[in-house]
Amino acid sequence: MKLYVMRHGQTDWNIRQVYQGQTDIPLNETGLAQAQAAKEKVWPGMADLILCSSLTRARQTAAAVNEVLRVPVIYRPDMKERYFGEWEGSSYVEKRAHPYVASGDYDNYCCTERVAGIELCREVCERAWALLREVKEYYADRSVLLVSHGSWLRAMSAYFRGLDETGSVGHVRMDNCEIKEYEL
């Protein structure tokens, strides 16, 4: 089956380079324009269904592309961005030197130490991988578009790539409103 994945459009917190996590930040003007431009990347019949994070920025992005797709949309709380606990609203640059990030534990599936209330990488992977198994089981005869967030999509991507030898999910990056295709 065809599986398409899309990251939401830009927010003010993306510009400020701060952890958004599950804080419900809407798209900014650029993000709204990106979502509208993303309509050029989809076509009628491309997907039979959209599964979308329940956060506003993903919902706004899905709504824009669904003006072309015109398919059912199911909002899923399990597709929300990684919960960044006390770090939500904090600068990426400011946290880059933190031992949790610098050591690689932040993106490591094997790490079991919870820092600052941040959802473990393993937990994000388990959410993403469970959804993929569900999609494969229940929607095998359909093409599906997933609209979600950077960390969730990295975890989802690790389902297809696998983890590296250290347990890292890697640093696969998706730009705002970028769409990738997978075979599930």
N, C-alpha and C positions, 0 to 999 in steps of 0.2 A: 504494500500500500504506500501511497505517497503521503509524506508528512512534511508540512511546511512549518517553519518556525520564524517568528518575527519578534523583534524587540520593540518596545514602546518608543514613542517619540521623545524628544528632549524636554527636560524640565529645568526650572531655575536651579535646582539642586545639582543637576548634571553639570551645568555651567560653573557653579561654585565648587565642584568636585568634592561633594560631601556625601556621606553614606545616607541613602534614602531609606533603604530597608522597607519596612512595612508602614512607614509614615506615608499617609495618603496625599501625595503631591500631584497636582494636575499638570498637564502639558503647558508649556509656555507658548508664546506666539510662534517661535521657531518650530517647536514640537507639533503644534497644530498644523503648520505648513508642511512639515515632514510627513505627517499622517495623510494629509490631502495628496501630497506628491506620491505617496506609496500606492495610491489607487492606480497609478500607471504600471505598477509591478505585478498587479493581479488581474485576472480575467474571469468572466463568468464561466463556471464549470471547473475552475481550478481546485476549489475545495467544496466539500459538501456540508461542512460543519466548522465552526470556529469554537475552540476551547480557549478561554481567556481568563487571565488573572482577574480577581475581583477588585483590584486597586484601580482608582480613577484613571491614572495615566495609561494603563493598558486598555481599559474600557474605551477611552476616547480614541485610541489608535485603532482598535478593532472596529469601532463604529464607522470610522472613515473608510477603511477598506471594504467594509461590508456594504457600503453604498454601491459597490461594483459586484461583489460576490452574491449578495442577497440570500444568505443562508442562515440557519439557526445559530445563535450564539449561546453558549453555556458558560456562565461565570463560575470559576473554580477558586475557592480560597486556598487550595493546595498548590496553586500556581503562583502565589504571591512571592515577592522578592524575599530573599534571605532576611531573617530578623537580625538586625545589628545591635540590639540591646542598647546599652548606654552610648554606643558609638553613633547612633542615628543623629544626623545633624553635624557630625564631626568631619573634619577635613581628611581626605585620603592622604595628603602630603604629611599632615600632622601625625598620622598613625603609621606611616610607612616604616618608621624606625622602631615601632613597638615590637618587642620580642615575638609576639604572637604572629605578626605579619612577616617580620624579617626572617624568622626561622622556617617559614613555609607552612607552619601548622594551620594557618588561616584557611588555606585551600587544600588541606590534606584530609582525605577520607579516613585515615587511620587515627587522627588526633581525637582524643576523647576528653581533653581538658576544655571546659567552658570558661571563656574569658569575657568579662564585662557583660554577661548575659547574652552573648552572641550565639545564634543558632549554629550548631556544629555543621561543618561541611557534609558530614555523613548524613545528617538529618535532611539537608536540602537535597542531596542525591537520592535519598530514600523517597522523598516526596515526588521528585521528578521521575524516577524510575518506576514507581508504583503507577503513576499516571500513564506512562508509556506502555506498561503491561496492560493496563485497562483499555487504552486506545487500541492496542493490537488485538485484544480479545473481543471488544464490543463494536469496534468500528473498522474491522478488517476489510470490509468491502467498500470503504469510503476513503476519500482524500480529506485530510484534516489540517487546518491551520491552527497552530498554537501561538497565542500572543502573550508574552510574558516579559521577564526582566533579566538583566545581565547575569547575575549569579545563578538564578534558576536555569537559564539557558546554558550556562557553562556546565552545570551539573547534568542537564539533559544530554548535552553533547558527549559527556564522559560515558554515557550509556553506549554510544556508538563507537567511540574511540578506545574506551577502556581507560583505566588509571595507569599512570606511569609506575615504574618499579618502586617508587617511594610512597605511592598512594595519593599523589597529587592529581587533582582534577584538571590541572593545566590552566593556562591563561588565554583560552580561546576568547576572543573579543568579538562582539557583534555591535555594529554601529546602530544608532537610533534609526528605527524603521527598516533596518536591513532584514531581508528575508533569505533563509537558507532552506534547502530541500534535502530530505533524507528518505531513504527507503526503509520502511519498518516491516 
